[in-house]
Amino acid sequence: MLSVEGLNAWYGQAQALFNVNLSVGEGELVVIQGLNGAGKSSLLQSLIGIGPRVQGRIQWQGLPIEDWPAHRRARAGLGFVAEDRRLFTGLSVKENLWIAAQTASAAIGQDTPAQRCERILSLFPQLQTMLQRPASQMSGGEQQMLALARTLMTAPRLLLLDEPCEGIAPVLVAAMRDALLQLAREGVAMLVAEQNNILSRHAQRVLMLTSGRLGPA
């Protein structure tokens, strides 16, 4: 599904990733662990096509995508949820979801935005009562739920998740975990960067990123 070979990344002259090799198979949950500054965000950003300058091979469904812009990768089925959420804070929950639906990948078949929204809100019932609320008036955990829900509106086949359960209330951590595990059971592949071991105990593989170098945990 996703294959990465010899990936290096730089911010200016500072190298952030060193010869990273990685694969994620169909329906697989892979967790990347590492301390702050280890390069987890740099790795995920490199895969979606934002952030650092990269060199190496990134293949998605057998196609080389390292030269593709981020929007083309997203339309091909890669979904990215950043640690800083990147919501349209002046828009409502519903508006954030419907904007994302306009960039849905080709993998959705005949699924309509309304059907997709209904399905996603069943995963996150907390959002159902907030549809008219501006994203700026949500808690951090609620914003994280919305960020994930918004990405799911694009119908991704692989989710790239940067610390999805970090720094949010325990009750929302449990809701996020349960939703992600339900998606995993339904066959959505995931590559998750985390420090708190919320998802690693359920993963098929756990890898460790140390100073930009990836190896077994």
N, C-alpha and C positions, 0 to 999 in steps of 0.2 A: 504494500500500500504506500508507505512512505519509506524512502531509503536515503540515508545521508552518508556521504563518504568524503573524508578528508576536509571537513569544513573548518575553515579559519575565519575569524572575524576581527575587525579593527574599528576603533574609534580614533580617527586621526592616526597617530603613530603608535597608539597603545593597543596591543593585541589582547582581545577578550576571550577568544576561543582558539584552541590548538588541536588541529587534526581530529575533529570529532567524527566518530562513526556511530550510526544509530539507525535503527529500523523500528517501525511500528506496523504490525500486521492487522489484517481485517478484524475488527471487533476487539482489539487488544487494548488493555489498560496498562500503560507504562508510566512509571513515576520517576522523575529526576529529583534527587535530593541534593542539598548543598547549602552552605552558609550564605548569608548576604554577601554579595560581591563575587560569588563563585562563577557567575556567568549564566545563571538559569534564564533570566529575562533576555539576555543577549541571544541565547540559543533559540528561544521561541520567536523572538522578533526576526531573527535571521531566516527562520523557516517560513514565516508569513510574508517576509519581504519588506520589512521596515527596520529602521535603526542602523546597525553597523554596516560597514562595507565588508563584503564576504568574498571568499574564494573557496571553491570546492564544488562538489556535486550534490544536488538535491533532486531526487526523483519522486514524483507523485503519480501513482498508477502507471508506472513505467515511462513517464514522460519527464525529461529534464525541465525543471521549472526555476532554476536559479536566476535566470534572466527575466522571469515574469514579474510584472508589477503586482503589488499586494492585492489590488481589486480583482485581477485575473485569477490569482490563487484562491481567493475567497469564492469566486464564482465556480471554480473547479471542485469545491467541496471542503476546503480548509477553513475552519472557524477559529478565531483567536479571541480570548478574553484576557485583557491586560490587567495587571495588578491595580493600575490607577483607573480602571473601569471605562473611561473615555465616553461617558454618556453625554447626550444633549440635555444639559441640566435645566435649560429653560423650557423644555418640552415635557409633556405628561408621559406617564408610563405607557399609555396606549400609543401615543405618537412615536415614542422611541421604538416600540415593537413594529409598527407599521412601516416606518422608514426602512428598517432593516429588511422587511419582507420584499422590498423592491429590488434587493440585490441577491435574492435567493439563488442557490446553485441549480444547475440543470438536473440534479438528481431527484428533485421533488416529485416528478411525474405530474399527476393531475391534482395534487394537493393544493387547495386554495389558501391564501393568507388567513382567511377567517378560520378555516379548519386547523391550520397550523397554530394559530393563536390560542384556540380552544384547547388544543392538546398541550401546549406549553403551560398554559395557566393551570391545567390539571396537575402538572408537576410542581408548580409554585402557587398554591392557593392563596398564599399571603398577598400576592400581587393582584389578585382578583378584586380586592376591595380598594385598590389604590390606582385604578386605571386612569383617573382624571387628575391624580396628584402630580405636580411637577417633580421631576427627578431630584431637583435641588432640595426638596423638603423631605427626602427619605433618609433613613439612617444608613450608615456605612454598609451594614449587612444587607439591607433592602436594596441598596444600589448594586451590590455585588450580584444579588439574585437577578435584578433587572439586566445587568450586563450579560449574564449567562443566557437569560431568556431571549434577549435581543439577538445574540449570536445564533441561538437555536432557530430563530425565525429565518435564517439564511439556509437552513437545512444542511448543515455540514455533515460530512462523512467522517471527519477527524477533527476533534476539538483539541486546541492548544490552550492550556489553562495555566495561567501564571498566579500561583498562590491563591486558589479560589476560596479557601476557607480561613485565610489569615486575617486576624484582627477584627473578627465579627463576633456577635453574641453567641454563646453556646447553643441556644435553641435554634438559631439560624444556621449554625455550623451543621447541626444534625439534619436540618431540612436540605441544605445544599448537598451534603454527603448522600442522603437518600435519593435525591433527584439524579445525581451523577451516576450512582450505582444502578438506578433504574435504566438510565440511558445506556449504560454499559451492557446490561442484560439484553437490551434491544438491539445491540450490535453496533452502537456508535463507538468508534475507536477514540482513544484519548491519550494525549501526552501531557502529563501534569507535572509542573514544578511546585514542590512544596517542602516545607521544613517540619511541619507539625504531625506527620504520620497519620493524617486523617484517612487518606486514600491508599497509602502505601501497603497497608495490611491486606488490601483487597486486590492488589495489582498482580498481573502475571509476571512482571519484571520490575525491579527497582534498581536504578543506576545512580551513581554518585558523581557529581560534578565538583571538581576541586581545582580552583585557580584556572578555570577554563579548559580543564582536561577531564574527559568522561571515562568512567570505568565502572566495574561492578561495585555494588554497595557492600 
